[in-house]
Amino acid sequence: MLCAERMQRIIQAFILGAILTLAGLKMFAAAFVLTAGMAFMLFFAGVTGFCPGLMILKKMFPPCEKY
């Protein structure tokens, strides 16, 4: 069963794939913006413990602590 934390990792993997695709298509500016945004959000979540994306996902999927 998919839970919020697993879904977050799936979305992160999709974003990384999109970044690699953009870089492969030589759309470096777009790849840089996505990479910088993702890095900022991961840093913010690591420092504060608050992740807005995970908060939204927990409203749609059950948290993994149940399993």
Phi, psi and omega in degrees: 000137178283134175241172188300314182293321177293319179296324177299317179294323177296317178295319178298320178296321178297317179296318177298321176296320178295322178296316179296321178296315179299318178295320178295331178272008180063030174261067190293326180297314179294320178297320179295316181298315178296319179296315180297318178296317179293319179297318179298314181296320178294319178296314180301314180294323180292322183281316186264338185081003181250125179233108182301321180297318179292325178298318178292316181296327180292342175279339181258331182233152178289149176292154183289343181299337180291335187263000000 
